[in-house]
Every structure is written in C-alpha cells, then in structure tokens.
Amino acid sequence: MIPQKTVQEILETAKIEDVIQDFVNLRRRGVNMIGLCPFHNEKTPSFTVSPAKNIFKCFGCGKAGDPAKFIMEHENLSYPDALRYLARKYRIEVEEVKLTPEAVAQQQAEESLYIINDYARQFYQDQLFDTDMGKSVGLSYFKGRGFREDTIRKFGLGYAPNEQDAFVKKATQTGYKLDFLKRLGLASQYDRDFFRNRVMFTIHNLSGKPIAFAGRIMEKDAKAPKYINSPETEIYVKNKNLYGAFFAKTAIRKADECILVEGYTDVISLHQAGIENVVASSGTSLTDGQIALIKRFTPNIKILYDGDPAGVKAALRGLDMVLEQDMNVRVVLLPDGDDPDSYLQKVGAAAFQVFIDQQAKDFILFKTNLLLSETKGDPVKKAGLVRDIVDSIAKVPDPFKRSFYVKECARVMELEEQVLVTETNKAVQQILQKRDFDKRKKQEVRVNIVPEDGEFPTEAPPEIGQPLAFEPPRRTSGHEFQERDIVRILGGGWWQNLRRKRKHDGGRVCAWQYRGGARRLRQPRLPTHRKGGPAACFGQNAIDHTIFHWAQ
C-alpha cells in the first residue's frame, strides 16, 4: 500500500498539462489548453485542460478528472498503478508498506490530530466573533488591518481568550484527550492553554487541513514574544510548509510565478486585493523543503523586501540555495518604511501590481548593484564583492544562465569578462568536487577483513576517512617490482605522474596515484583527506585512481 503522505505528494506535484502533453498535442487558448480528445475520434478539439485547476475535461465524451484519472483512463491502469506511473515521472520515491496494526493506529492518531486542530480553529473563530472580548480586541485588530469578514473566515483567523484554561477545559469536556492537546502544542505541560490573549492565524497544509497555529500578542510593551507558533508535530514540519500555500497554489500555477513575503498579514492583504499567488516564509530564511514546495508549482519566485537595505543584505545571504535548485529569482525592494501590507493600503491593488512588475530585478544583478554601492571605490571591498558574486553565479546549474550572468556582472563591475569566467569556473569546479566527495563518502562501504587464522577482529572497523587499521599480508620485495612493471606496461605515458604516498601504520600500506589518461585502472581508493590525496583530487577532467599493493 502506498502511504497517504506519498499519495498526497504525488497528486500535489503532478501537473496536468505535463502529464497529458506526453500523449496529446495541446495548444494554448486563453488560460486553458485544448487538443483532440484521446478517448474518442473527433476532428474539432473539445478536449480542454486547465493548468490552474489541474484538471481535464472533454466536452465531447464527458471524461474528466485529475492527472491520476487521466493515466488510469488512457493507460488502462488501476489507481495505485497510475500513482506509481506519476511517481516515476516526477521522481518521487514510493515506499510501499503493508499496514500493520501499529501503522493503522499511527494513521488514526494523525487523523485525530487534524480533527483536534480543526476543533481548535473553530473554537478560536467563535471566540473572535461571538464574545465581547474577541470582538473588542481581536476583531477590531483585524478590521483595523482592512480584513473583510469573508477573508477572516476563509483564512481561519481567530482569538485566544486571556484565560488560563478556557480551551483545554472545553476541549476535554468535548471528549478530546489532553495528551493529544499537548502533542499539538495547544496545551502546556501544566495543562493550561498555550495560546492566551492572542489573535490567531491558522496554518494549513496543501490539502487545506489545519496543521498548526501562530498567535500574535495583543498586549503592548509585553515581555513575551510578539509571535509564538505551534511546535513541530507528526503533521507539521515548519521548514516544509509555507503560510498561504493552500490558497495560493492554483494562482501560482496560473501566473507561473510565486510571490514571497515575510508576514501572515502580508499574505492575507494581498490575497484579499486579488493578488493570490503569494505565500509567506513566516519570518524565517527559505529552506530546501520550502523551495521544493514552490518548485512543484512554478520555477519563478518574486521576493518582496521591506525598504531597509541592511535587512535586505542579511536576507540575500540565504538565497543562494534557491539558485542551486535552478529557480528564477527576482527581487523587489519596496519604498523605505513600507512592508507589502502598508504599501498596498497606500497605493491600491492596481498600482501595487504595476510597481512590483516594473521594479522586479534579477536576484544576482540586484545583489551585485546593492553590494557595489557599498564598496565606494575601495579595491579591497570590490575584490570581496567579486568573490561573493562569483560564489552565487557558480551555484546556477544552467551553464547558459551562468554565461549571461558573467557577461552582465562583468559589465556592471567594470571587470574583464575573462577574469570573471576564470574565477567562476574555479568555483564551479569546487562545487562539483564537494558534491562528488560527499557522494563517494556516502557510497563507501566498510569491509571487515578476516585474518588468515580465521578469527574475526574484536575491534570495530575504522571510521570512514581514517587509516586502515589491519595488518595486510606480507609480500616480498620482488612482488613490489613486478607490480611496478605491470603498472608501467599498462599505463605507458602516465608513469611519470605516479607519486608514492606516505606509508600508513608502520609502512605496511603503500599507494601510487595518477591522473586520468587513456588507460584507467578501476581500483579501490585510499580514503584520505590530505591535500593532494585521492579524496581531494577528483573532478570531471581529472580523475585520480589509486593502485594499492603491499610492500615488505
């Protein structure tokens, strides 16, 4: 059986237009795509695909559905087999499991967590609309931000009363277990409400289920933190979720762009104004999981920053990982003193949309100009800038994009293009070497050597990267020279490149090394980290091979 989480990931990742275009020629018509139906004969296209809704519909034969349904109909597959097909297409690992009683219990427990969170969402919303304190404190705050009632209900906003155990008491009386309330972070270790006197923001997963909460304190000059969040649970992992993603995913696919902001209220304000392809990182730097989440729907990210240059500079440091994922990143710097919410209230939705479209700048060029303005002609600072920009360009996987970035950045920095090309190539090579080394390190297999007397070693095998701690069989010096002759004959011209490595453990293990050539011997490597050793001398154009032999 395919786990439910994997099923959900497959269905959320699969793009209907990608799946169908493997079998049907589609052409654009407005926001949709049309083609000849593969399920019946027709001359005039009646087969419609909606990328925004991620569904297909044939107005001739009536067949319709999502990507899994299309594969089931077209390939005559069962639902599980259609899911496996999509998983292979999008390189999603499927670990099928047989549901044991323990697994069934865990699945039921997770469903219980969703149910309790939904009960909490409704509780906080009732407190907001149906109590005097909720109306005077919470609802007045949201109304002051310009949120309409339909928007407040849509995003699951609410109010946590300023009482010790108002929620815990009602939830337990309803029949929910206190242990589950604690697991979700709704109750403290002292059996009291975790959220008190705060306006509440519900965090949803991509299916729209409530998985966590964030609470903003309403007291002025309070010593408590402004925002507190639910802890991570079985259903909520912070670095894999983005606030507003459930409400934005259709608009992101339709616009082929994701707008990234910082705060919850920024998302809600923009969404209410009709700019719906927006999500928030909740005040943290983007993580690999969040980048992967955005990439499911679009490769294009537009990031809106407040007008504080110091804050922008700090935020830019964490964006190189977005480039590594081959995403197209554009940056918009809002007027000084404004955040997306406040600037939207000033100029209105139409002017706001025009501004972010016109002011969006490519991330690397934006970073180059921003840092260049701080060098003030200082050659030392400018050299540091070059290294910083080179490191960012080197992380771009597409060589054509790198080439364009090098050309443009060389022009902006008034630097010879060849210098930037050389330094970028060095940085790319270092990245490739590090990836290759990490990959080889993961693939190394520990081998236990059994001595000739048949007894197994009593000590644990050596750690990866440490010298071998066993006594190899002795050979006569004649063997050593015979092996050198064999190597010389096989290798031909690269004999002069052989270097005898330093001996390990009393001179029992010796190694020679050569760099790539027409003849390459596929032999085990000596795991070492010393400069010039096998682990440090690999790459696309220079592959080191180490030949082991035993010396007297």
C-alpha positions in Angstrom: 0.0 0.0 0.0 1.2 3.5 -0.9 1.3 5.7 2.3 -1.2 8.5 2.3 1.5 11.2 2.6 3.2 9.9 -0.6 -0.2 9.8 -2.4 -0.7 13.4 -1.4 2.8 14.4 -2.6 2.2 12.7 -6.0 -1.1 14.4 -6.6 0.2 17.8 -5.5 3.3 17.5 -7.7 1.8 16.2 -10.9 0.9 19.0 -13.4 -2.0 18.1 -15.6 -0.5 19.8 -18.7 2.8 17.9 -18.3 1.1 14.6 -18.0 -1.3 15.0 -20.9 1.2 16.5 -23.3 3.1 13.2 -23.2 0.1 11.8 -25.2 -1.8 14.7 -26.7 -0.7 17.8 -28.7 -2.1 20.8 -26.8 -2.2 24.4 -27.7 -2.9 27.5 -25.6 -6.4 29.1 -25.7 -6.6 31.8 -23.0 -5.8 30.4 -19.6 -6.6 26.9 -20.7 -5.2 24.4 -23.3 -7.1 22.4 -25.9 -6.4 19.4 -28.1 -8.1 16.4 -29.8 -9.6 14.0 -27.3 -7.6 10.8 -26.9 -10.7 8.9 -25.8 -12.9 9.3 -28.9 -12.5 10.2 -32.5 -13.0 13.9 -33.3 -11.9 16.5 -35.8 -12.6 19.6 -33.8 -10.8 19.9 -30.5 -13.2 19.5 -27.5 -10.6 18.3 -25.0 -9.8 21.0 -22.5 -7.0 21.1 -20.0 -7.0 23.7 -17.1 -3.5 24.1 -15.6 -4.9 26.5 -13.0 -7.4 23.9 -11.7 -5.1 20.9 -12.6 -7.9 19.0 -14.3 -9.0 17.9 -17.8 -12.5 17.8 -19.3 -13.7 16.5 -22.7 -16.9 18.2 -23.8 -17.4 15.5 -26.4 -17.3 12.3 -24.5 -17.6 13.7 -21.0 -14.4 12.2 -19.5 -12.8 14.4 -16.8 -10.5 14.3 -13.8 -7.1 14.9 -12.4 -3.7 13.6 -13.6 -4.2 10.2 -11.9 -7.6 9.8 -13.5 -6.2 10.6 -17.0 -3.4 8.0 -16.6 -6.0 5.4 -15.4 -8.2 6.0 -18.4 -5.5 6.4 -21.1 -3.2 3.6 -20.0 -5.9 1.3 -18.5 -4.2 1.2 -15.1 -5.6 0.8 -11.6 -5.4 3.8 -9.3 -2.3 2.6 -7.4 -0.5 1.8 -10.7 -1.4 5.3 -12.0 0.1 6.8 -8.9 3.3 4.7 -9.4 3.4 6.0 -13.0 3.2 9.6 -11.9 5.8 9.0 -9.1 8.3 7.6 -11.7 7.6 10.6 -14.0 8.3 13.1 -11.2 11.0 11.1 -9.5 9.1 10.7 -6.2 10.3 7.7 -4.2 7.5 5.4 -3.3 8.0 3.1 -0.3 5.0 0.8 -0.2 4.2 -0.6 3.2 1.9 -3.3 4.5 -0.3 -1.7 7.1 0.4 -3.4 10.4 -1.9 -2.8 13.4 0.7 -0.3 14.6 0.7 1.6 11.3 -3.1 1.7 11.3 -3.0 3.1 14.9 -0.5 5.7 13.8 -2.6 6.7 10.8 -5.6 7.0 13.0 -3.6 9.1 15.5 -2.6 11.5 12.8 -6.2 11.9 11.6 -7.1 12.6 15.3 -4.5 15.5 15.3 -6.2 17.0 12.2 -9.6 16.7 13.8 -8.4 18.4 17.0 -6.7 21.2 15.1 -9.9 21.8 13.2 -11.8 21.9 16.5 -9.3 24.5 17.8 -9.7 26.6 14.7 -13.4 26.7 15.2 -13.0 27.5 18.9 -10.7 30.5 18.2 -13.0 31.7 15.5 -16.1 31.5 17.7 -14.2 33.4 20.4 -13.4 36.1 17.8 -17.0 36.6 16.5 -19.2 35.6 19.4 -17.6 37.0 22.6 -17.3 40.6 23.7 -13.6 40.4 24.4 -13.0 38.7 21.0 -14.9 41.5 19.2 -13.3 44.4 21.1 -9.7 43.0 20.9 -9.3 40.5 18.1 -11.9 41.5 15.6 -11.1 45.2 15.9 -7.4 44.4 15.2 -8.3 42.5 12.0 -10.8 45.2 10.9 -8.1 47.8 11.5 -5.8 45.9 9.1 -8.6 46.2 6.5 -9.6 42.5 6.5 -13.2 41.7 5.5 -15.2 39.1 7.4 -15.2 36.7 4.5 -11.4 36.9 4.4 -11.2 36.4 8.1 -13.3 33.2 7.9 -11.5 32.0 4.8 -8.0 32.1 6.4 -9.3 30.7 9.7 -8.4 33.7 11.8 -9.5 33.8 15.5 -8.8 34.9 19.0 -7.5 33.1 22.0 -9.1 34.4 25.3 -7.0 35.7 28.1 -7.9 32.8 30.4 -5.7 30.1 31.8 -7.6 27.0 30.6 -10.6 28.1 28.5 -9.7 26.0 25.5 -8.3 23.0 27.4 -11.4 22.8 29.6 -13.8 22.9 26.7 -11.8 20.5 24.5 -11.5 17.9 27.3 -15.2 18.2 28.1 -16.0 17.6 24.5 -14.0 14.4 24.7 -10.6 15.2 23.3 -7.6 13.7 25.1 -5.3 16.0 27.0 -2.2 14.1 25.7 -3.2 15.0 22.1 -3.7 18.6 23.0 -0.2 18.7 24.4 1.3 16.9 21.4 -0.2 19.7 19.2 1.1 22.4 21.5 -2.4 23.6 22.3 -1.9 22.8 26.0 1.1 23.4 28.1 2.8 20.9 30.3 0.8 22.4 33.2 -2.5 21.5 31.5 -3.2 25.2 30.6 -3.8 27.0 27.4 -0.7 27.6 25.4 -2.2 30.5 23.4 -3.7 33.2 25.6 -4.8 36.8 24.7 -3.5 36.5 21.1 -5.1 36.9 17.7 -4.7 33.5 15.9 -3.6 32.6 12.4 -4.3 29.0 11.2 -1.6 27.3 9.2 -2.9 24.9 6.6 -1.2 22.1 4.6 -1.6 21.9 0.8 -4.8 19.9 1.2 -6.3 22.7 3.3 -6.2 20.9 6.6 -5.2 22.9 9.7 -1.8 21.7 10.9 -0.6 24.4 13.2 -1.3 27.9 14.7 0.5 31.2 15.2 -0.5 33.7 17.8 0.2 37.4 17.9 0.2 39.0 21.3 -2.2 41.9 21.8 -0.6 43.4 24.9 1.5 46.5 24.4 5.1 46.6 25.8 4.7 42.9 26.8 7.9 40.9 27.7 6.5 37.9 25.9 7.5 37.3 22.2 5.3 39.0 19.6 4.5 35.8 17.8 4.5 32.2 19.1 3.9 29.1 17.0 2.8 25.6 17.4 5.7 23.1 17.9 6.6 20.6 15.1 4.5 17.5 15.2 3.8 14.4 13.0 1.6 16.6 10.8 3.6 19.9 10.9 7.2 20.4 9.9 7.9 24.1 9.7 10.7 24.0 7.1 8.5 22.2 4.7 5.5 24.5 4.9 4.7 28.0 3.7 1.8 30.1 5.0 -0.9 30.6 2.5 0.3 27.9 0.1 -3.1 26.1 0.1 -4.9 29.3 -1.0 -2.2 30.3 -3.5 -1.3 27.1 -5.3 -3.9 27.5 -8.1 -3.0 31.1 -8.7 0.7 30.3 -8.7 0.2 27.7 -11.4 -1.9 30.1 -13.4 0.5 33.0 -13.1 3.6 30.8 -13.3 5.1 32.8 -10.5 5.2 32.7 -6.7 5.3 36.0 -4.7 7.2 35.5 -1.4 6.6 37.9 1.5 7.5 37.7 5.2 4.4 38.0 7.3 1.0 36.5 7.7 -0.9 39.8 7.3 1.0 40.5 4.1 -0.3 37.3 2.5 -3.9 38.0 3.7 -3.9 41.6 2.5 -2.5 40.8 -1.0 -4.9 37.8 -1.4 -7.9 39.9 -0.5 -6.8 42.6 -3.0 -6.8 39.9 -5.8 -3.0 39.1 -5.8 -3.5 35.5 -4.8 -0.2 33.9 -5.9 1.5 34.9 -2.6 3.0 32.9 0.3 5.0 33.7 3.4 8.1 32.2 4.9 6.9 33.3 8.4 9.9 35.4 9.1 12.5 32.7 8.5 15.0 32.2 5.7 13.9 29.9 2.9 14.7 26.2 3.4 15.3 23.4 0.9 11.9 22.0 1.8 10.1 25.3 1.2 11.9 25.8 -2.1 10.9 22.3 -3.2 7.3 23.1 -2.3 7.3 26.2 -4.5 9.0 24.4 -7.4 6.1 22.0 -7.5 4.0 24.8 -9.0 6.5 27.1 -10.7 10.2 27.7 -11.2 9.8 31.5 -10.8 10.0 33.3 -7.5 9.5 37.1 -6.9 10.6 38.1 -3.4 9.3 41.4 -1.8 11.6 43.1 0.7 11.0 46.0 3.0 13.0 49.1 2.2 15.7 48.5 4.8 19.0 47.9 2.9 20.7 46.3 6.0 17.8 43.8 6.4 17.8 43.1 2.6 21.6 42.4 2.7 21.2 40.0 5.5 18.3 38.2 3.8 20.2 37.9 0.5 22.8 35.6 2.1 20.4 32.8 2.3 19.1 32.9 -1.2 21.9 31.1 -3.0 20.2 27.8 -2.2 17.3 28.9 -4.4 19.8 29.3 -7.3 21.1 25.8 -6.7 17.5 24.5 -7.3 17.6 26.1 -10.8 14.9 28.6 -9.8 14.5 32.0 -11.4 14.6 34.6 -8.6 13.6 38.2 -8.9 13.7 40.8 -6.1 11.5 43.8 -5.4 12.6 46.5 -3.0 9.7 48.3 -1.6 9.9 52.1 -0.7 11.7 52.8 2.6 9.5 52.3 5.7 6.8 50.2 3.9 6.0 46.5 4.0 3.8 44.8 1.4 0.7 45.3 3.5 1.2 49.0 4.3 2.3 49.9 0.7 -0.7 48.1 -0.7 -3.0 50.2 1.6 -1.3 53.4 0.4 -1.4 52.9 -3.4 -4.1 50.2 -4.0 -4.0 46.8 -5.7 -3.6 48.0 -9.3 -0.7 50.4 -8.6 0.9 47.8 -6.3 0.8 45.2 -9.1 2.3 47.6 -11.6 5.1 48.6 -9.1 6.2 45.0 -8.3 6.2 44.1 -12.0 8.2 47.1 -13.1 10.7 47.1 -10.1 11.4 43.4 -10.1 15.1 42.8 -10.7 17.1 39.6 -11.3 18.5 38.4 -8.0 22.2 38.2 -9.0 22.1 41.6 -10.7 20.2 43.1 -7.7 22.8 41.7 -5.3 25.7 43.0 -7.5 24.3 46.5 -7.6 23.5 46.6 -3.9 26.9 45.4 -2.7 28.7 47.5 -5.3 27.1 50.6 -3.9 28.8 49.8 -0.5 32.3 49.4 -1.9 32.7 53.2 -2.6 35.7 52.6 -4.8 37.6 50.6 -2.3 39.6 47.9 -4.3 39.7 45.5 -1.3 36.0 45.7 -0.8 35.4 45.4 -4.5 37.5 42.2 -4.6 35.4 40.8 -1.8 32.3 41.7 -3.8 33.7 39.8 -6.8 34.2 36.7 -4.7 30.7 36.9 -3.3 29.1 37.3 -6.7 31.2 34.5 -8.2 30.0 32.2 -5.5 26.4 33.0 -6.3 26.8 32.6 -10.1 28.7 29.3 -9.6 25.6 27.9 -7.9 23.4 28.3 -11.0 23.2 24.8 -12.6 22.4 26.1 -16.1 25.7 26.9 -18.0 23.9 29.3 -20.4 22.5 31.3 -17.5 25.9 31.4 -15.9 27.4 32.7 -19.1 24.8 35.6 -19.3 25.3 36.4 -15.6 29.1 36.5 -16.0 28.8 38.9 -19.0 26.4 41.2 -17.3 28.1 41.3 -13.9 31.5 41.9 -15.6 29.9 45.0 -17.3 28.4 46.3 -14.0 31.6 45.8 -12.0 33.8 47.2 -14.8 35.8 44.0 -14.8 37.4 42.0 -17.6 35.0 39.2 -18.5 37.7 36.6 -18.8 38.7 37.2 -15.2 35.2 36.5 -14.0 34.9 33.5 -16.3 38.1 32.0 -14.8 37.0 32.6 -11.2 33.5 31.3 -11.9 35.0 28.1 -13.4 37.1 27.6 -10.3 34.1 28.0 -8.1 32.0 25.6 -10.2 34.8 23.0 -10.1 35.0 23.3 -6.3 31.2 22.8 -6.0 31.4 19.7 -8.3 34.3 18.3 -6.3 32.5 18.8 -3.0 29.4 17.1 -4.4 31.5 14.2 -5.8 33.3 13.8 -2.5 30.1 13.8 -0.5 28.6 11.3 -2.9 31.6 9.0 -2.7 31.7 9.3 1.1 28.1 8.1 1.3 28.8 5.2 -1.0 31.9 4.0 0.8 31.4 0.5 2.3 33.1 -0.7 5.4 34.8 -4.1 4.9 35.8 -6.4 7.8 39.0 -8.3 7.0 39.2 -11.8 8.4 42.8 -12.8 9.2 44.3 -16.0 7.9 43.9 -17.7 11.2 40.1 -17.5 10.8 39.4 -15.3 13.8 37.3 -12.3 13.5 38.6 -8.9 14.6 37.5 -7.9 18.0 37.7 -4.2 17.4 35.2 -2.1 15.5 36.1 -1.3 11.8 37.7 2.1 11.2 35.7 5.2 10.6 35.4 6.4 7.0 38.4 8.6 6.2 40.7 7.1 8.8 43.8 5.0 8.1 43.2 1.3 7.7 43.9 -0.5 11.0 44.6 -4.0 9.9 47.8 -5.9 9.0 47.9 -6.8 5.3 49.6 -10.0 4.1 53.3 -9.5 3.6 54.9 -9.8 0.2 58.4 -10.0 -0.9 60.1 -7.0 -2.4 60.1 -8.9 -5.7 56.4 -8.6 -5.8 56.7 -4.9 -5.5 58.9 -4.5 -8.5 56.8 -6.9 -10.5 53.7 -4.8 -9.9 55.6 -1.7 -10.8 56.5 -3.3 -14.2 52.9 -4.2 -14.8 51.7 -0.7 -14.0 54.4 0.7 -16.3 53.4 -1.5 -19.2 49.7 -0.8 -18.7 49.9 2.9 -18.1 52.5 3.8 -20.7 53.0 7.6 -20.7 51.5 8.3 -17.3 54.2 6.5 -15.3 56.0 9.8 -14.6 52.8 11.1 -12.8 52.8 8.3 -10.3 53.5 9.5 -6.8 54.3 7.3 -3.9 52.1 8.2 -1.0 53.3 8.3 2.6 53.2 5.0 4.4 50.5 4.2 6.9 50.7 2.2 10.1 54.3 1.2 10.2 54.8 1.2 6.4 52.6 -1.7 5.6 50.2 0.1 3.2 51.6 1.9 0.2 49.8 3.6 -2.7 50.6 5.3 -6.0 48.4 7.8 -7.7 48.0 9.0 -11.3 45.8 11.5 -13.0 43.3 10.4 -15.8 44.5 9.2 -19.1 43.6 6.9 -21.9 44.1 3.9 -19.7 42.3 4.0 -16.3 42.5 1.2 -13.8 39.3 0.8 -11.8 40.7 0.1 -8.3 39.6 0.9 -4.8 40.6 4.4 -3.4 42.5 5.1 -0.4 40.2 7.2 1.9 42.2 10.2 2.9 41.7 13.9 3.3 45.2 15.2 3.0 45.9 17.8 0.3 46.7 16.1 -2.9 45.2 12.8 -1.7 42.6 10.8 -3.7 39.7 12.4 -1.9 40.9 15.9 -2.8 41.9 15.3 -6.5 38.7 14.4 -8.4 36.7 16.3 -10.9 35.3 16.0 -14.4 38.5 16.4 -16.3 41.0 15.0 -13.7 40.1 11.7 -12.1 42.6 10.2 -9.7 43.0 6.5 -9.5 44.9 4.8 -6.7 46.7 1.4 -7.1 47.2 -0.5 -3.9 49.9 -3.1 -3.3 51.5 -4.5 -0.3 55.2 -3.8 0.5 57.6 -5.7 2.6 
